[in-house]
């Protein structure tokens, strides 16, 4: 708290009050679940495009992407993963978006239900709720890193655990306008928050070199000599580190087929567009933005590494209970100790805005799937629209409380970025495989699809913990398969298992003429 001037607190307070008020104003007039979850399908494509980027980047980008290059052995090879991000968006815009606008679709899991029935749809929805909650909870924890640093003393006076206080405070702020305004409030506040995210990254990129001996040229020379600027790796390894080109062009491309084609967190925004054309525009806009955005934050991490090598850090990086340094604190510590007043307030606001974007987006997506895929078409059918709108707000509040618990369990991970992607990758392949089967092979029996999804989840849980090494004679802990491959492997398992079961399991015989079904 001693590192923040009064004017910084004023900037932060005005922003937090302003964004909540903006969300409340934009979200007025919600009459039904179509307004609440799809914004009446009348949102501007460019706002949706910016919202997509703001949602997927979040505080993880502002904090954990620089931590990749700041950490020991870190470099720019993550850019190879972003190549897959771009390729996948362009493919999805051309192929997948038209399927979203065939009927009044609220989530991609409705496509599974149309092909294989309600049980398969509900299973996919449950998978999303599990993985979505875990990944979003990790993002909430990242959000609270600067809050811990800023409010540690104050939170300690009110809460036994300062992290609990920081998490509860921030989720509550995001919950207020999401609860009232729905997806319309989320998308438009995301657009504002995206501008703050980009502005903060660009400022750090220009400001840090002014503190270094030799400026930008000297920093790049020192980083190059240390291998920090390496970006291309043609290796065939599947473990992390390092990131490789094949992880990006193959693994990450398939992963984004899930995150932007099946994951409700992003698909919900595309569904809020007016038509197929606008949905495609939104995805293409996100493809244009994403590569330079990640490049900026990776370079920020490189510059912070040079700064630390030259001047050290005013606050030592904390260590987890497991004994490793938490590099995710590097950016917040630099902002608090090295940037001038007013600017410091705006940079903190940049982190907070990115975080509020990801939290509000997760809350809206989780509530949407809970109500529309499980409640309206499952447990509570045939009720009045006001009933579902009321339950939509109940669900939003419920998921907010649950995210607090998940965030508290994320404090001892070595690098939040890897942890968040690994968690979402556990169910990604199962869900993507089911959607691909629904669109390309819809005649399969529902139980084979569901069995394939279940087997995929089981395999990915085991794979995230162990890797088969024949020369060791069994299962050993390391090296693990890197998360960029999770979705591809999980999809292959789900589709392969469905195909095998469909071929091996006997089918019921068709009814005999004039008789009853046999066999």
C-alpha positions in Angstrom: 0.0 0.0 0.0 2.9 2.4 0.6 3.8 2.3 -3.1 0.5 3.8 -4.1 -0.2 7.6 -4.0 -3.6 9.1 -3.2 -4.1 9.9 -6.9 -3.5 6.2 -7.8 -6.2 5.2 -5.3 -8.5 7.7 -6.9 -7.9 6.4 -10.4 -8.6 2.8 -9.2 -11.7 3.8 -7.3 -13.2 5.8 -10.1 -12.6 3.0 -12.6 -14.1 0.3 -10.4 -17.2 2.5 -9.7 -17.4 3.5 -13.3 -17.2 0.1 -14.9 -19.8 -1.3 -12.5 -22.1 1.6 -13.2 -21.6 1.3 -17.0 -22.4 -2.4 -16.8 -25.6 -1.7 -14.9 -26.7 1.0 -17.3 -26.0 -1.1 -20.4 -27.8 -4.1 -19.1 -31.1 -2.5 -18.3 -34.3 -3.9 -19.8 -33.6 -7.7 -19.6 -37.0 -9.3 -20.4 -36.1 -12.9 -21.1 -33.2 -15.4 -21.3 -32.5 -14.4 -25.0 -31.8 -10.8 -23.8 -29.8 -12.0 -20.8 -27.6 -14.6 -22.5 -27.5 -13.5 -26.1 -28.1 -9.7 -25.8 -31.2 -10.1 -28.1 -28.7 -11.2 -30.8 -28.2 -7.6 -31.7 -24.6 -6.7 -30.6 -22.1 -5.0 -32.8 -19.6 -7.4 -34.3 -16.6 -5.2 -33.5 -17.6 -5.1 -29.8 -18.0 -8.8 -29.8 -14.5 -9.2 -31.5 -12.9 -7.1 -28.8 -14.8 -8.9 -26.1 -13.5 -12.3 -27.4 -9.9 -11.1 -27.1 -10.5 -9.5 -23.7 -12.1 -12.7 -22.4 -9.4 -15.1 -23.6 -6.5 -12.8 -22.6 -7.6 -11.6 -19.2 -5.2 -11.0 -16.3 -3.4 -14.2 -17.4 -2.0 -12.2 -20.4 -1.1 -9.1 -18.4 0.7 -11.1 -15.7 1.5 -14.7 -16.7 2.5 -14.1 -20.4 5.4 -11.7 -19.3 6.2 -14.3 -16.6 7.0 -16.8 -19.3 9.8 -14.8 -20.7 10.8 -13.3 -17.4 11.4 -16.7 -15.8 14.7 -18.6 -16.0 15.0 -20.2 -19.4 12.0 -18.3 -20.8 12.0 -17.0 -24.4 9.6 -16.0 -27.2 8.7 -19.5 -28.4 5.2 -19.1 -27.1 4.6 -17.0 -30.3 4.5 -20.4 -32.1 1.4 -21.2 -30.1 -0.2 -18.0 -31.2 0.2 -19.0 -34.8 -2.2 -21.8 -34.2 -4.6 -19.3 -32.5 -4.7 -17.3 -35.7 -5.1 -20.3 -38.1 -7.9 -21.9 -36.0 -9.9 -18.7 -35.9 -9.9 -18.3 -39.6 -11.0 -21.9 -40.1 -13.8 -21.6 -37.6 -15.0 -18.4 -39.1 -15.4 -20.1 -42.4 -16.7 -23.5 -41.3 -18.3 -23.4 -37.8 -20.1 -20.0 -37.5 -23.0 -21.0 -39.9 -23.9 -23.8 -37.6 -24.4 -21.4 -34.7 -27.2 -19.5 -36.5 -29.3 -22.5 -37.6 -32.1 -22.0 -35.1 -32.2 -20.3 -31.7 -29.0 -21.8 -30.4 -27.8 -20.8 -26.9 -24.7 -23.0 -26.7 -22.8 -25.4 -29.0 -24.0 -28.2 -26.8 -27.4 -27.9 -28.4 -25.8 -29.3 -31.6 -24.8 -32.4 -29.6 -28.3 -32.7 -28.3 -29.9 -32.5 -31.8 -27.6 -35.3 -33.1 -27.5 -37.6 -30.1 -30.2 -36.7 -27.7 -30.6 -34.8 -24.4 -28.3 -37.1 -22.2 -25.3 -36.5 -24.5 -26.0 -32.7 -24.4 -26.2 -32.7 -20.6 -23.0 -34.7 -20.3 -21.2 -32.1 -22.5 -22.7 -29.3 -20.5 -21.5 -30.9 -17.2 -18.0 -31.3 -18.7 -18.0 -27.6 -19.6 -19.1 -26.5 -16.1 -16.4 -28.6 -14.5 -13.5 -27.4 -16.7 -14.9 -23.9 -17.0 -15.1 -23.4 -13.3 -11.6 -24.7 -12.7 -10.0 -22.6 -15.4 -11.9 -19.5 -14.4 -11.0 -19.9 -10.8 -7.3 -19.9 -11.7 -7.8 -16.6 -13.6 -9.5 -15.2 -10.5 -6.4 -16.0 -8.5 -4.2 -14.2 -11.0 -6.4 -11.2 -10.6 -5.9 -11.1 -6.9 -2.1 -11.0 -7.1 -2.0 -7.2 -7.4 -4.8 -6.9 -4.9 -2.8 -8.8 -2.4 0.1 -6.5 -2.9 -2.0 -3.3 -2.7 -4.4 -4.2 0.1 -2.4 -6.8 2.1 -2.4 -4.9 5.3 -6.1 -3.8 5.1 -7.3 -7.2 4.1 -5.3 -8.8 6.9 -7.1 -6.7 9.4 -10.5 -7.9 8.1 -9.8 -11.5 7.0 -7.6 -14.2 8.5 -6.5 -15.0 4.9 -5.8 -11.8 2.8 -6.1 -13.8 -0.4 -9.7 -14.8 0.6 -10.5 -11.1 1.1 -9.0 -10.1 -2.3 -10.8 -12.9 -4.1 -14.2 -12.2 -2.5 -13.9 -8.4 -3.1 -13.1 -8.8 -6.8 -15.6 -11.5 -7.6 -18.3 -9.4 -5.9 -17.4 -6.4 -8.1 -17.6 -8.4 -11.3 -20.8 -10.2 -10.1 -22.8 -7.0 -9.6 -23.0 -5.9 -13.2 -23.0 -9.4 -14.7 -25.9 -10.4 -12.4 -28.0 -7.5 -13.5 -26.9 -6.8 -17.1 -26.2 -10.2 -18.6 -24.1 -10.7 -21.8 -24.8 -7.2 -23.1 -23.2 -5.6 -20.1 -20.3 -8.1 -20.3 -19.5 -7.4 -24.0 -19.6 -3.7 -23.8 -17.6 -3.4 -20.6 -15.1 -5.9 -22.2 -14.6 -3.5 -25.1 -13.7 -0.7 -22.7 -11.5 -3.1 -20.7 -9.7 -4.3 -23.8 -8.5 -0.7 -24.5 -7.1 -0.5 -21.0 -5.4 -3.8 -21.4 -3.7 -2.8 -24.6 -2.8 0.6 -23.3 -1.1 -0.8 -20.3 0.9 -3.3 -22.3 2.1 -0.7 -24.8 3.1 1.7 -22.0 5.2 -0.9 -20.3 6.9 -1.8 -23.6 7.9 1.9 -24.1 8.6 2.8 -20.4 10.8 -0.1 -19.2 13.6 0.6 -21.7 13.9 4.2 -20.3 15.1 2.6 -17.0 17.7 0.4 -18.6 21.4 1.0 -19.3 21.6 1.1 -23.1 17.8 1.6 -23.6 15.9 -0.6 -26.0 19.0 -1.5 -28.0 20.9 -2.5 -25.0 18.0 -4.6 -23.6 17.6 -6.5 -26.9 21.3 -7.1 -27.0 21.4 -8.5 -23.5 18.2 -10.5 -24.0 19.6 -12.0 -27.3 22.8 -13.1 -25.7 20.8 -14.8 -23.0 18.6 -16.6 -25.6 15.5 -14.7 -24.5 14.6 -13.7 -28.1 14.6 -17.2 -29.5 11.1 -17.8 -31.0 11.4 -20.8 -33.3 11.8 -24.4 -32.2 11.4 -27.2 -34.7 11.9 -30.0 -32.1 9.6 -32.9 -31.9 9.2 -33.1 -28.2 5.7 -33.2 -26.6 6.6 -32.1 -23.1 7.0 -28.6 -21.8 9.3 -26.7 -22.0 10.0 -25.7 -24.7 7.1 -24.7 -26.9 7.6 -25.9 -30.5 6.3 -24.9 -33.9 4.3 -28.2 -34.2 2.6 -27.5 -30.8 1.4 -24.3 -32.4 0.4 -25.3 -35.9 -1.1 -28.6 -34.8 -1.8 -28.8 -31.1 -2.8 -25.1 -30.5 -4.8 -25.0 -33.7 -6.9 -28.0 -32.5 -7.1 -26.5 -29.0 -8.6 -23.2 -30.4 -11.1 -25.3 -32.4 -12.4 -26.1 -28.9 -11.9 -22.7 -27.1 -13.5 -20.7 -30.0 -15.7 -23.4 -31.5 -17.1 -25.4 -28.6 -16.3 -23.6 -25.3 -19.3 -21.5 -24.3 -17.0 -18.8 -22.9 -16.2 -17.6 -26.4 -19.1 -19.1 -28.4 -21.7 -17.2 -26.4 -20.2 -14.0 -27.8 -20.4 -15.1 -31.4 -24.0 -16.2 -30.8 -24.8 -12.7 -29.6 -24.0 -11.3 -33.1 -26.8 -10.4 -35.6 -26.0 -13.0 -38.2 -23.4 -15.3 -39.8 -21.6 -12.4 -41.4 -21.1 -10.5 -38.2 -20.1 -13.7 -36.3 -17.4 -14.3 -38.9 -16.2 -10.6 -38.7 -15.9 -10.9 -34.9 -13.7 -14.0 -35.1 -11.5 -12.6 -37.9 -11.0 -9.4 -35.9 -9.9 -11.4 -32.9 -7.4 -13.3 -35.2 -5.9 -10.0 -36.4 -5.4 -8.7 -32.9 -4.2 -11.7 -31.0 -0.7 -12.2 -32.4 0.6 -8.6 -31.9 -1.1 -8.4 -28.5 0.8 -11.5 -27.2 4.0 -10.3 -28.8 3.8 -7.1 -26.8 3.4 -8.8 -23.4 6.1 -11.4 -24.1 8.5 -8.6 -24.9 7.4 -6.8 -21.7 8.6 -9.9 -19.8 11.9 -9.8 -21.6 12.4 -6.2 -20.7 11.6 -6.9 -17.0 14.1 -9.7 -17.0 16.8 -7.2 -18.2 15.7 -4.7 -15.6 15.9 -7.2 -12.8 19.4 -8.3 -14.0 20.5 -4.7 -13.9 18.7 -3.2 -10.9 17.2 -6.1 -9.0 13.7 -5.9 -7.5 12.4 -3.6 -4.8 10.2 -6.5 -3.5 11.5 -10.1 -3.7 9.4 -12.6 -5.6 7.4 -14.6 -3.1 7.9 -18.3 -2.8 5.1 -20.9 -2.7 4.8 -23.5 0.0 6.5 -25.9 -2.4 9.6 -23.6 -2.5 9.5 -22.3 -6.1 9.5 -18.6 -7.0 6.2 -17.2 -8.2 7.2 -15.3 -11.3 3.5 -14.2 -11.8 4.3 -11.5 -9.3 7.0 -9.9 -11.4 4.7 -7.5 -13.4 2.6 -6.3 -10.4 5.8 -5.7 -8.3 7.4 -3.7 -11.1 4.2 -1.6 -11.5 3.9 -0.9 -7.8 7.6 0.0 -7.3 8.9 1.5 -10.6 6.2 3.4 -12.3 5.2 7.0 -11.6 2.0 8.1 -9.8 -1.2 8.3 -11.9 0.3 6.0 -14.5 0.7 3.4 -11.8 -3.0 3.7 -11.0 -3.9 3.2 -14.7 -1.7 0.2 -15.0 -3.3 -1.4 -12.0 -6.6 -0.6 -13.6 -5.4 -2.4 -16.7 -4.8 -5.6 -14.8 -8.1 -5.2 -12.9 -10.0 -4.5 -16.1 -8.6 -7.6 -17.8 -9.5 -9.7 -14.8 -13.0 -8.4 -14.5 -13.5 -9.2 -18.1 -12.6 -12.8 -17.6 -14.6 -13.2 -14.4 -17.8 -11.7 -15.8 -17.4 -13.7 -19.0 -17.0 -16.9 -17.0 -20.0 -16.2 -14.8 -22.3 -15.5 -17.8 -21.2 -18.6 -19.7 -21.5 -20.9 -16.7 -25.0 -19.5 -15.9 -26.0 -19.9 -19.5 -25.1 -23.5 -19.7 -26.6 -24.2 -16.3 -30.0 -22.7 -17.1 -30.4 -23.3 -20.9 -28.8 -26.8 -21.2 -29.6 -28.4 -17.9 -32.5 -26.5 -16.4 -34.8 -25.3 -19.2 -34.4 -28.4 -21.4 -34.0 -30.8 -18.5 -35.1 -30.6 -14.9 -37.5 -27.7 -15.2 -39.2 -27.8 -18.5 -42.2 -25.8 -19.7 -42.0 -22.9 -17.2 -42.7 -19.3 -17.9 -39.8 -17.2 -19.3 -39.7 -15.1 -16.1 -38.9 -18.2 -14.2 -35.8 -19.0 -16.3 -34.6 -15.4 -16.1 -34.8 -15.5 -12.4 -32.9 -18.7 -12.2 -30.3 -17.2 -14.6 -29.5 -14.7 -11.9 -29.5 -17.3 -9.2 -27.0 -19.4 -11.3 -24.7 -16.4 -11.9 -24.5 -15.8 -8.1 -23.9 -19.5 -7.4 -21.0 -19.7 -9.8 -19.5 -16.5 -8.4 -19.3 -18.1 -5.0 -17.8 -21.3 -6.4 -15.1 -19.4 -8.3 -13.9 -18.0 -4.9 -13.2 -21.5 -3.7 -11.4 -22.6 -6.8 -9.2 -19.4 -6.7 -8.2 -20.1 -3.2 -7.0 -23.6 -4.2 -4.7 -22.1 -7.0 -2.2 -20.3 -4.9 0.6 -22.9 -5.0 0.9 -23.5 -8.7 4.3 -22.7 -10.2 3.0 -20.9 -13.3 -0.6 -20.0 -13.6 -0.7 -20.0 -17.4 0.3 -23.6 -17.7 -2.1 -24.6 -14.9 -5.1 -22.8 -16.4 -4.6 -24.3 -19.9 -4.0 -27.8 -18.4 -7.2 -27.7 -16.5 -9.3 -26.7 -19.4 -7.6 -29.3 -21.6 -8.9 -32.2 -19.5 -12.4 -32.0 -21.0 -11.7 -30.0 -24.2 -11.1 -33.1 -26.4 -14.2 -34.9 -25.2 -16.4 -31.9 -26.0 -14.7 -31.1 -29.3 -15.0 -34.7 -30.4 -18.7 -34.8 -29.6 -19.3 -31.7 -31.6 -17.3 -33.0 -34.6 -19.3 -36.2 -34.4 -22.6 -34.3 -34.3 -21.7 -32.3 -37.4 -19.9 -34.9 -39.5 -21.1 -38.3 -38.2 -24.6 -37.7 -36.6 -25.9 -41.2 -37.0 -23.9 -42.7 -34.1 -25.7 -44.1 -31.1 -25.8 -41.7 -28.1 -24.2 -44.1 -25.6 -21.1 -44.7 -27.8 -20.6 -40.9 -28.0 -21.0 -40.5 -24.2 -18.7 -43.5 -23.5 -16.1 -41.9 -25.8 -16.4 -38.6 -23.9 -16.0 -40.4 -20.6 -12.9 -42.3 -21.8 -11.4 -39.2 -23.1 -11.7 -37.4 -19.8 -10.2 -40.4 -18.0 -7.2 -40.7 -20.3 -6.5 -36.9 -20.1 -6.6 -37.0 -16.3 -4.1 -39.8 -16.3 -2.0 -38.2 -19.0 -1.8 -34.9 -17.1 -0.2 -36.8 -14.2 1.9 -39.5 -16.0 3.6 -40.3 -19.2 4.3 -43.8 -20.5 8.0 -44.6 -20.9 8.6 -48.1 -22.2 12.3 -48.0 -21.4 11.4 -47.4 -17.7 9.2 -50.4 -17.7 6.0 -48.6 -16.8 4.6 -45.3 -15.7 6.9 -42.6 -14.6 6.2 -39.0 -13.6 8.2 -37.0 -16.1 8.3 -35.8 -18.8 4.7 -34.9 -19.0 2.8 -34.2 -22.3 2.5 -30.4 -22.7 -1.0 -28.9 -22.6 -0.9 -27.7 -26.3 -1.5 -31.4 -27.2 -4.3 -32.1 -24.7 -7.2 -31.2 -26.9 -5.8 -33.1 -29.9 -5.2 -36.2 -27.9 -8.6 -36.0 -26.1 -10.4 -35.5 -29.3 -8.7 -38.5 -30.9 -9.6 -40.7 -27.9 -13.2 -39.6 -27.9 -13.8 -40.1 -31.6 -11.7 -43.3 -31.8 -13.6 -44.8 -28.8 -16.9 -43.9 -30.3 -16.0 -45.4 -33.7 -14.7 -48.6 -32.1 -17.7 -49.1 -29.9 -20.1 -48.4 -32.7 -18.4 -51.1 -34.8 -18.1 -53.7 -32.1 -21.3 -53.4 -30.2 -24.3 -55.1 -31.9 -27.1 -53.0 -33.1 -30.8 -53.8 -32.5 -32.4 -55.5 -35.4 -35.0 -53.5 -37.4 -38.6 -54.4 -36.7 -39.9 -57.4 -38.6 -42.6 -56.6 -41.2 -46.0 -56.5 -39.4 -44.3 -57.5 -36.2 -42.4 -56.0 -33.2 -38.8 -55.1 -32.9 -36.5 -58.0 -32.0 -32.8 -58.6 -31.0 
